[in-house]
Amino acid sequence: MKRILIFIVLIFFIFTATDIVYTNVKADDAFLEDASDYYMVDQRLTEGNGNTLIPKGAIQGVNDVYYVEFQYEIILKEGKELESSIEQLWISNSVSQEMLEEIFNFEFEYEEVNTLDYREHLFRESVSASVVIVTLRVSMNEPATYEVFQQLIGRDLSFKVYFSTN
């Protein structure tokens, strides 16, 4: 009788441990399965990397660049479409949200790099998913006035990147 009880407890622990292993496969909550799922990244564009973002068409100096790229890896349930957006642009209190939207451009590129079978729990069926690399390219237009340009120089641009599915 004692052996049967120990055997049952052992089986219970094996199933529990297996469920934990499958649950932890989720890639930092970047798995988008249905319309209520979203993934948000709080991003900052700084000059600390040695390069300076300059407006398109301006004369480039040694460390000047016309765009800066960010990359994200998203796991998307097969059959769903990835949607991306930029919100809450902020550089300082003196520059309005509308003005920042006119000056900065955000372009998304999507590349499906892998497909995988995703299983959140041991007893649920597996779901086909795609691994998508999202490249965000940030560029800058010429500011309307020199005063606005002076307000942008040397400041960090912060924004939120949202990924969702329909």
Secondary structure as UniProt FT lines:
FT   HELIX           2..23
FT   TURN            24..25
FT   TURN            28..29
FT   STRAND          31..32
FT   TURN            35..36
FT   STRAND          38..45
FT   TURN            48..49
FT   STRAND          52..53
FT   TURN            56..57
FT   TURN            62..63
FT   STRAND          64..65
FT   STRAND          67..77
FT   TURN            78..79
FT   STRAND          82..90
FT   TURN            93..94
FT   HELIX           97..103
FT   STRAND          104..118
FT   TURN            122..123
FT   STRAND          127..140
FT   HELIX           146..152
FT   TURN            153..154
FT   STRAND          157..165
//
